[in-house]
Amino acid sequence: MNAHHVTHRSLLGSSCLSLIACSGLALVAAGCSEEDPTIIMNPAGSGGSQTAASGGGAGTPGSAGSPASAGTGGTASAAGGTEEHVSGDITANTTWTSGNTYVLDDITYVVSGVTLTIEPGTTIKGGGIGSALIVVRGGRLVAEGTAASPILFTSDIAEGLRGPGDWGGVALLGAAPTNVDGPQLEGIEALGGRGAYGGTDPAHDCGSLEYVRIEFAGFEFSMDNELNGLTLAGCGTGTNIDYVQVHRGSDDGIEIFGGTVDIHHVVLSNIQDDSLDWDFGWTGRAQFLVARHDAATSDAGFEADNGNPSTDVQPRSAPTIYNATLVGSAGSGSPGMVLRRGTWGTIYNTIVTGFPVSGVDIRDTFSVDGTATAPPSLLVANSIFFNNGTDGAEHGDADGTGDADDDGGFDENAYVRGEAFANRFDVDPGLASAADVSAPSFVPAAGSAAASGAATPPAGLDARATYVGAFAPGGADWTSGWTAYPQN
């Protein structure tokens, strides 16, 4: 058994027992064998939970005939649940149960052929730098909460002291196509095949996330090498991502590396890097998406690449996006959308507001090429741009010259104002409470300009959303009851 840092506590908080640490990535790569999962024992006299179809060590027996997987040992709580520590691989179908809290003491892998199921109302805590949940290619995560009982991934640091980057985040790796040969997940390349993703199955199923919140994630393993709040790498159309919030992450909120996965009803709040980032040939769809920056330093609402450097390799990143609301702030250091490095894509019915740099920036020759196809392969249409740029009216990036010219002189401002795209400018979308720190609302007023001028979403998306932005003006707030906006 390898030595890991272990802390046993009740859910109400109490004393702790520490062993030697082996949770930072370098130590995981160098000395924590993937064939020797740590099983964390219960203190004398305390019993772990017994979970159907769950492998485990002392205190958490696995189901009959199933191999032991990453151990979960727990301390009983006066409230009736346990706090169980998880370390090593999950090698048998396992269920994490509501009422318990699971602490990830290092990088926990769900291996190929195995499904981890998480019940509604369950809390999972990242145990610090070096902790994350990674579902390898061929594994599945089924985390399906409800609006009344969401699943929470958060920091193990005490409330009031938590912050972005406290732990790694959640990553799902699949076998759908990418445009990169042999890609590896950022941050765990040192572990070889553990981070491999991509393949030839566009319908690949990485699992299902519904009513899930991920907070304070995204630590940096090394310079420019981070995990995101939620990473979807090579996930296919069989994957279900619906009603997911990523809050106060230090890297991107959601980053999608290739694949064909669709995402719906997503909230990306107070992210320090880009809210939604895509790369390596993502061709999926997104509908009903909110990105909201706060006063802290942050980057783009959308940052989109095909390759790095700019490339036209296939499959080309070309998602279809409808009904997004992108809200910048004084801390936003990039345009609302940065479309670059060969990405194409069609973006409709989107509100872009409050970005002090500009509304949209299209960069690099291969991306600009998408504006010249018939019909255009890269466009923003039927959208509202309001209060962007230093003067509040710079909705397309300023056309630079010399070293500042990153697009061959392409004029984004003229492009997005093309009559055929039916965009509107300097029109207030009516988001009166979007900047509220603890209880924002992104639902436009009933009489808002967002109620008209939208395109009808195509088959496969919700065709009833004939309005601009992620919410019907004066309509229901689909974030109600399951989202939260803690400061620390």
DOLUM-502017 format. One record per residue (C-alpha): x, y, z negated. Coordinates in steps of 0.02 Angstrom, whole numbers. Example, Ala and Ser with C-alpha at 12.3 -4.5 7.8 and 13.67 -1.06 7.14 Angstrom:
@X:615&Y:-225&Z:-390
@X:684&Y:-53&Z:-357
% end
This chain:
@X:0&Y:0&Z:0
@X:66&Y:170&Z:46
@X:70&Y:309&Z:-82
@X:-57&Y:446&Z:-52
@X:-113&Y:597&Z:-149
@X:-270&Y:545&Z:-241
@X:-386&Y:649&Z:-347
@X:-533&Y:571&Z:-441
@X:-668&Y:688&Z:-501
@X:-852&Y:688&Z:-537
@X:-961&Y:790&Z:-422
@X:-975&Y:916&Z:-563
@X:-786&Y:936&Z:-571
@X:-669&Y:872&Z:-706
@X:-492&Y:811&Z:-730
@X:-384&Y:741&Z:-591
@X:-255&Y:604&Z:-568
@X:-116&Y:637&Z:-442
@X:0&Y:516&Z:-354
@X:138&Y:548&Z:-227
@X:78&Y:645&Z:-74
@X:82&Y:576&Z:103
@X:-48&Y:682&Z:190
@X:44&Y:808&Z:299
@X:51&Y:761&Z:482
@X:239&Y:736&Z:487
@X:227&Y:612&Z:345
@X:78&Y:526&Z:422
@X:175&Y:505&Z:584
@X:336&Y:449&Z:501
@X:288&Y:348&Z:351
@X:102&Y:308&Z:337
@X:78&Y:148&Z:434
@X:-85&Y:134&Z:531
@X:-83&Y:-54&Z:495
@X:-79&Y:-25&Z:308
@X:-232&Y:76&Z:258
@X:-234&Y:143&Z:83
@X:-377&Y:84&Z:-25
@X:-403&Y:201&Z:-169
@X:-449&Y:111&Z:-327
@X:-583&Y:164&Z:-450
@X:-532&Y:216&Z:-623
@X:-563&Y:83&Z:-754
@X:-746&Y:67&Z:-792
@X:-810&Y:160&Z:-640
@X:-894&Y:72&Z:-496
@X:-894&Y:127&Z:-317
@X:-1049&Y:128&Z:-210
@X:-1097&Y:-28&Z:-115
@X:-1143&Y:22&Z:62
@X:-1221&Y:-92&Z:191
@X:-1100&Y:-133&Z:332
@X:-960&Y:-41&Z:243
@X:-783&Y:-106&Z:227
@X:-687&Y:-55&Z:75
@X:-572&Y:-92&Z:-68
@X:-606&Y:-115&Z:-252
@X:-769&Y:-34&Z:-298
@X:-833&Y:-28&Z:-118
@X:-853&Y:-205&Z:-55
@X:-876&Y:-231&Z:131
@X:-1023&Y:-327&Z:201
@X:-1006&Y:-515&Z:210
@X:-890&Y:-569&Z:347
@X:-829&Y:-394&Z:392
@X:-647&Y:-345&Z:378
@X:-594&Y:-216&Z:251
@X:-580&Y:-40&Z:319
@X:-520&Y:124&Z:248
@X:-552&Y:116&Z:64
@X:-677&Y:223&Z:-26
@X:-664&Y:220&Z:-213
@X:-772&Y:332&Z:-319
@X:-798&Y:412&Z:-487
@X:-974&Y:410&Z:-555
@X:-1061&Y:576&Z:-572
@X:-1184&Y:634&Z:-700
@X:-1293&Y:684&Z:-553
@X:-1302&Y:502&Z:-497
@X:-1185&Y:506&Z:-347
@X:-1000&Y:475&Z:-332
@X:-853&Y:566&Z:-259
@X:-762&Y:437&Z:-153
@X:-589&Y:459&Z:-78
@X:-553&Y:394&Z:96
@X:-382&Y:354&Z:165
@X:-319&Y:253&Z:313
@X:-418&Y:174&Z:454
@X:-603&Y:132&Z:462
@X:-595&Y:-40&Z:543
@X:-771&Y:-107&Z:514
@X:-942&Y:-31&Z:543
@X:-967&Y:82&Z:393
@X:-1104&Y:191&Z:320
@X:-1074&Y:343&Z:210
@X:-1226&Y:370&Z:103
@X:-1326&Y:521&Z:52
@X:-1295&Y:579&Z:-126
@X:-1110&Y:538&Z:-120
@X:-966&Y:651&Z:-74
@X:-824&Y:581&Z:31
@X:-652&Y:662&Z:21
@X:-532&Y:636&Z:166
@X:-361&Y:621&Z:87
@X:-267&Y:616&Z:253
@X:-308&Y:585&Z:436
@X:-445&Y:455&Z:438
@X:-468&Y:360&Z:602
@X:-624&Y:270&Z:661
@X:-543&Y:137&Z:770
@X:-603&Y:70&Z:937
@X:-757&Y:-39&Z:929
@X:-812&Y:30&Z:760
@X:-956&Y:148&Z:716
@X:-955&Y:263&Z:565
@X:-1132&Y:311&Z:517
@X:-1163&Y:459&Z:401
@X:-1333&Y:479&Z:319
@X:-1429&Y:644&Z:308
@X:-1377&Y:751&Z:160
@X:-1203&Y:678&Z:145
@X:-1054&Y:791&Z:106
@X:-881&Y:757&Z:174
@X:-733&Y:860&Z:113
@X:-566&Y:886&Z:194
@X:-439&Y:852&Z:58
@X:-313&Y:980&Z:121
@X:-187&Y:1011&Z:259
@X:-159&Y:845&Z:347
@X:-339&Y:783&Z:325
@X:-459&Y:759&Z:469
@X:-585&Y:636&Z:540
@X:-536&Y:570&Z:711
@X:-642&Y:447&Z:810
@X:-525&Y:363&Z:932
@X:-573&Y:314&Z:1108
@X:-698&Y:171&Z:1095
@X:-755&Y:216&Z:919
@X:-917&Y:308&Z:877
@X:-976&Y:433&Z:747
@X:-1163&Y:437&Z:712
@X:-1194&Y:586&Z:597
@X:-1378&Y:626&Z:612
@X:-1444&Y:743&Z:478
@X:-1607&Y:837&Z:476
@X:-1652&Y:1021&Z:463
@X:-1698&Y:992&Z:280
@X:-1549&Y:878&Z:246
@X:-1399&Y:925&Z:355
@X:-1232&Y:836&Z:348
@X:-1092&Y:948&Z:283
@X:-906&Y:939&Z:322
@X:-817&Y:1065&Z:213
@X:-659&Y:1103&Z:113
@X:-617&Y:1015&Z:-49
@X:-552&Y:1178&Z:-121
@X:-667&Y:1260&Z:-248
@X:-799&Y:1381&Z:-188
@X:-733&Y:1557&Z:-195
@X:-558&Y:1500&Z:-144
@X:-597&Y:1415&Z:21
@X:-537&Y:1485&Z:186
@X:-511&Y:1445&Z:370
@X:-386&Y:1307&Z:400
@X:-407&Y:1218&Z:233
@X:-418&Y:1051&Z:325
@X:-414&Y:983&Z:502
@X:-589&Y:955&Z:570
@X:-683&Y:823&Z:669
@X:-625&Y:752&Z:836
@X:-716&Y:632&Z:952
@X:-611&Y:549&Z:1088
@X:-693&Y:466&Z:1237
@X:-666&Y:385&Z:1406
@X:-750&Y:509&Z:1524
@X:-647&Y:586&Z:1666
@X:-520&Y:726&Z:1640
@X:-401&Y:807&Z:1764
@X:-245&Y:769&Z:1663
@X:-143&Y:611&Z:1671
@X:-135&Y:525&Z:1501
@X:-192&Y:668&Z:1390
@X:-165&Y:663&Z:1203
@X:-261&Y:757&Z:1069
@X:-174&Y:916&Z:1012
@X:-84&Y:892&Z:848
@X:-68&Y:703&Z:842
@X:40&Y:667&Z:995
@X:171&Y:594&Z:878
@X:53&Y:449&Z:841
@X:51&Y:388&Z:1021
@X:-107&Y:301&Z:1078
@X:-206&Y:359&Z:927
@X:-240&Y:525&Z:1014
@X:-269&Y:460&Z:1191
@X:-429&Y:508&Z:1281
@X:-504&Y:514&Z:1454
@X:-547&Y:378&Z:1579
@X:-669&Y:334&Z:1717
@X:-836&Y:322&Z:1626
@X:-937&Y:484&Z:1643
@X:-1076&Y:409&Z:1535
@X:-960&Y:366&Z:1391
@X:-1040&Y:377&Z:1218
@X:-934&Y:455&Z:1079
@X:-1082&Y:454&Z:960
@X:-1212&Y:577&Z:898
@X:-1203&Y:736&Z:793
@X:-1367&Y:816&Z:741
@X:-1393&Y:946&Z:605
@X:-1210&Y:948&Z:558
@X:-1108&Y:1091&Z:483
@X:-918&Y:1099&Z:489
@X:-835&Y:1233&Z:380
@X:-659&Y:1301&Z:344
@X:-572&Y:1183&Z:465
@X:-438&Y:1200&Z:599
@X:-267&Y:1201&Z:517
@X:-109&Y:1220&Z:621
@X:3&Y:1067&Z:627
@X:141&Y:1164&Z:713
@X:160&Y:1321&Z:818
@X:13&Y:1329&Z:942
@X:-37&Y:1152&Z:896
@X:-198&Y:1147&Z:799
@X:-356&Y:1048&Z:771
@X:-522&Y:1135&Z:802
@X:-679&Y:1131&Z:698
@X:-752&Y:1007&Z:821
@X:-652&Y:932&Z:965
@X:-740&Y:839&Z:1106
@X:-607&Y:757&Z:1213
@X:-660&Y:651&Z:1361
@X:-836&Y:627&Z:1292
@X:-971&Y:579&Z:1415
@X:-1157&Y:605&Z:1442
@X:-1199&Y:466&Z:1319
@X:-1137&Y:580&Z:1179
@X:-1268&Y:682&Z:1086
@X:-1217&Y:853&Z:1015
@X:-1371&Y:947&Z:954
@X:-1393&Y:1068&Z:808
@X:-1212&Y:1088&Z:757
@X:-1132&Y:1236&Z:667
@X:-946&Y:1269&Z:652
@X:-908&Y:1407&Z:527
@X:-748&Y:1499&Z:478
@X:-626&Y:1392&Z:575
@X:-447&Y:1451&Z:599
@X:-433&Y:1382&Z:776
@X:-573&Y:1362&Z:904
@X:-749&Y:1324&Z:847
@X:-780&Y:1189&Z:978
@X:-650&Y:1142&Z:1107
@X:-700&Y:1027&Z:1250
@X:-562&Y:936&Z:1342
@X:-635&Y:870&Z:1504
@X:-778&Y:747&Z:1508
@X:-962&Y:771&Z:1546
@X:-1034&Y:797&Z:1371
@X:-1184&Y:914&Z:1348
@X:-1205&Y:1024&Z:1195
@X:-1367&Y:1102&Z:1132
@X:-1417&Y:1214&Z:986
@X:-1242&Y:1261&Z:931
@X:-1191&Y:1400&Z:810
@X:-1008&Y:1456&Z:807
@X:-990&Y:1584&Z:668
@X:-841&Y:1687&Z:611
@X:-713&Y:1585&Z:708
@X:-537&Y:1657&Z:705
@X:-488&Y:1596&Z:879
@X:-608&Y:1564&Z:1024
@X:-784&Y:1511&Z:984
@X:-808&Y:1391&Z:1131
@X:-653&Y:1337&Z:1228
@X:-651&Y:1217&Z:1374
@X:-510&Y:1137&Z:1474
@X:-458&Y:993&Z:1587
@X:-613&Y:972&Z:1693
@X:-768&Y:990&Z:1582
@X:-922&Y:973&Z:1693
@X:-1058&Y:959&Z:1562
@X:-1199&Y:1076&Z:1513
@X:-1235&Y:1190&Z:1366
@X:-1399&Y:1271&Z:1316
@X:-1447&Y:1371&Z:1161
@X:-1278&Y:1427&Z:1097
@X:-1231&Y:1567&Z:976
@X:-1056&Y:1636&Z:948
@X:-1043&Y:1772&Z:816
@X:-881&Y:1856&Z:763
@X:-856&Y:1950&Z:600
@X:-734&Y:2088&Z:555
@X:-587&Y:1967&Z:543
@X:-471&Y:1943&Z:691
@X:-547&Y:1830&Z:824
@X:-533&Y:1798&Z:1009
@X:-658&Y:1764&Z:1148
@X:-835&Y:1700&Z:1138
@X:-794&Y:1586&Z:1285
@X:-615&Y:1544&Z:1337
@X:-616&Y:1435&Z:1491
@X:-476&Y:1343&Z:1580
@X:-462&Y:1210&Z:1713
@X:-278&Y:1176&Z:1683
@X:-126&Y:1256&Z:1606
@X:-50&Y:1334&Z:1705
@X:-187&Y:1386&Z:1826
@X:-235&Y:1245&Z:1942
@X:-369&Y:1180&Z:2059
@X:-348&Y:996&Z:2009
@X:-505&Y:889&Z:2005
@X:-623&Y:864&Z:1922
@X:-625&Y:1052&Z:1903
@X:-697&Y:1130&Z:1746
@X:-868&Y:1189&Z:1803
@X:-998&Y:1182&Z:1663
@X:-1177&Y:1243&Z:1677
@X:-1225&Y:1358&Z:1533
@X:-1396&Y:1434&Z:1496
@X:-1463&Y:1536&Z:1351
@X:-1310&Y:1592&Z:1253
@X:-1291&Y:1739&Z:1133
@X:-1113&Y:1805&Z:1112
@X:-1092&Y:1936&Z:976
@X:-922&Y:2018&Z:953
@X:-859&Y:2135&Z:819
@X:-720&Y:2259&Z:783
@X:-606&Y:2110&Z:749
@X:-633&Y:2032&Z:921
@X:-467&Y:2041&Z:1013
@X:-525&Y:1970&Z:1180
@X:-668&Y:1996&Z:1301
@X:-833&Y:1909&Z:1270
@X:-788&Y:1784&Z:1407
@X:-614&Y:1743&Z:1472
@X:-634&Y:1636&Z:1629
@X:-462&Y:1586&Z:1690
@X:-334&Y:1454&Z:1744
@X:-443&Y:1386&Z:1883
@X:-607&Y:1361&Z:1790
@X:-770&Y:1379&Z:1883
@X:-942&Y:1372&Z:1804
@X:-1115&Y:1449&Z:1811
@X:-1175&Y:1550&Z:1662
@X:-1355&Y:1613&Z:1652
@X:-1471&Y:1699&Z:1530
@X:-1332&Y:1757&Z:1413
@X:-1319&Y:1907&Z:1297
@X:-1142&Y:1979&Z:1284
@X:-1130&Y:2118&Z:1156
@X:-1009&Y:2200&Z:1036
@X:-841&Y:2152&Z:1113
@X:-723&Y:2302&Z:1101
@X:-609&Y:2241&Z:1243
@X:-740&Y:2205&Z:1377
@X:-884&Y:2090&Z:1418
@X:-802&Y:1971&Z:1543
@X:-627&Y:1945&Z:1614
@X:-597&Y:1831&Z:1764
@X:-413&Y:1789&Z:1785
@X:-298&Y:1693&Z:1901
@X:-315&Y:1657&Z:2086
@X:-395&Y:1486&Z:2070
@X:-535&Y:1555&Z:1961
@X:-561&Y:1706&Z:2073
@X:-578&Y:1584&Z:2219
@X:-739&Y:1521&Z:2138
@X:-820&Y:1691&Z:2161
@X:-798&Y:1681&Z:2350
@X:-883&Y:1514&Z:2386
@X:-1060&Y:1509&Z:2454
@X:-1153&Y:1502&Z:2338
@X:-1029&Y:1565&Z:2207
@X:-953&Y:1428&Z:2099
@X:-904&Y:1550&Z:1961
@X:-1036&Y:1674&Z:1908
@X:-1129&Y:1758&Z:1765
@X:-1310&Y:1795&Z:1810
@X:-1476&Y:1850&Z:1736
@X:-1383&Y:1911&Z:1582
@X:-1377&Y:2067&Z:1473
@X:-1216&Y:2162&Z:1435
@X:-1228&Y:2289&Z:1294
@X:-1102&Y:2393&Z:1194
@X:-941&Y:2315&Z:1260
@X:-772&Y:2400&Z:1281
@X:-699&Y:2550&Z:1191
@X:-833&Y:2665&Z:1263
@X:-973&Y:2538&Z:1247
@X:-994&Y:2524&Z:1435
@X:-845&Y:2420&Z:1494
@X:-933&Y:2257&Z:1535
@X:-809&Y:2193&Z:1664
@X:-624&Y:2193&Z:1626
@X:-529&Y:2349&Z:1680
@X:-442&Y:2319&Z:1847
@X:-257&Y:2319&Z:1803
@X:-107&Y:2350&Z:1915
@X:74&Y:2290&Z:1911
@X:109&Y:2172&Z:1766
@X:-69&Y:2201&Z:1701
@X:-144&Y:2131&Z:1861
@X:-187&Y:1951&Z:1816
@X:-316&Y:1921&Z:1953
@X:-245&Y:1989&Z:2116
@X:-340&Y:2151&Z:2099
@X:-509&Y:2066&Z:2078
@X:-640&Y:2188&Z:2011
@X:-743&Y:2098&Z:1880
@X:-849&Y:2250&Z:1847
@X:-906&Y:2260&Z:2028
@X:-932&Y:2073&Z:2036
@X:-1046&Y:2054&Z:1885
@X:-1144&Y:2206&Z:1945
@X:-1183&Y:2121&Z:2111
@X:-1368&Y:2140&Z:2147
@X:-1393&Y:1955&Z:2179
@X:-1341&Y:1911&Z:2001
@X:-1480&Y:2015&Z:1920
@X:-1375&Y:2062&Z:1769
@X:-1424&Y:2211&Z:1664
@X:-1308&Y:2334&Z:1580
@X:-1321&Y:2455&Z:1432
@X:-1489&Y:2379&Z:1387
@X:-1512&Y:2343&Z:1202
@X:-1557&Y:2158&Z:1177
@X:-1633&Y:2197&Z:1006
@X:-1520&Y:2096&Z:889
@X:-1549&Y:2201&Z:734
@X:-1481&Y:2076&Z:607
@X:-1344&Y:1984&Z:701
@X:-1206&Y:2067&Z:598
@X:-1279&Y:2021&Z:429
@X:-1137&Y:1934&Z:335
@X:-1234&Y:1806&Z:235
@X:-1400&Y:1788&Z:327
@X:-1386&Y:1840&Z:509
@X:-1531&Y:1827&Z:630
@X:-1503&Y:1811&Z:816
@X:-1687&Y:1816&Z:866
@X:-1721&Y:1971&Z:972
@X:-1868&Y:2081&Z:930
@X:-2029&Y:2031&Z:1016
@X:-2025&Y:2182&Z:1131
@X:-1842&Y:2157&Z:1177
@X:-1776&Y:2170&Z:1354
@X:-1718&Y:1991&Z:1329
@X:-1898&Y:1934&Z:1353
@X:-1886&Y:1960&Z:1541
@X:-1763&Y:1946&Z:1684
@X:-1707&Y:1768&Z:1650
@X:-1680&Y:1624&Z:1770
@X:-1777&Y:1463&Z:1746
@X:-1662&Y:1325&Z:1681
@X:-1645&Y:1176&Z:1798
@X:-1695&Y:996&Z:1772
@X:-1605&Y:918&Z:1625
@X:-1614&Y:1078&Z:1522
@X:-1763&Y:1156&Z:1433
@X:-1855&Y:1244&Z:1574
@X:-1965&Y:1337&Z:1448
@X:-1819&Y:1450&Z:1401
@X:-1859&Y:1588&Z:1524
@X:-1781&Y:1724&Z:1417
@X:-1606&Y:1795&Z:1395
@X:-1506&Y:1732&Z:1247
@X:-1518&Y:1582&Z:1133
@X:-1688&Y:1626&Z:1057
@X:-1857&Y:1677&Z:1122
@X:-1887&Y:1860&Z:1074
@X:-2002&Y:1863&Z:924
@X:-1999&Y:1673&Z:924
@X:-1942&Y:1534&Z:809
@X:-1767&Y:1533&Z:736
@X:-1697&Y:1359&Z:770
@X:-1552&Y:1393&Z:649
@X:-1670&Y:1407&Z:501
@X:-1645&Y:1290&Z:354
@X:-1488&Y:1197&Z:405
@X:-1356&Y:1332&Z:441
@X:-1257&Y:1429&Z:309
@X:-1131&Y:1571&Z:311
@X:-1021&Y:1559&Z:155
@X:-877&Y:1682&Z:144
@X:-761&Y:1568&Z:46
% end
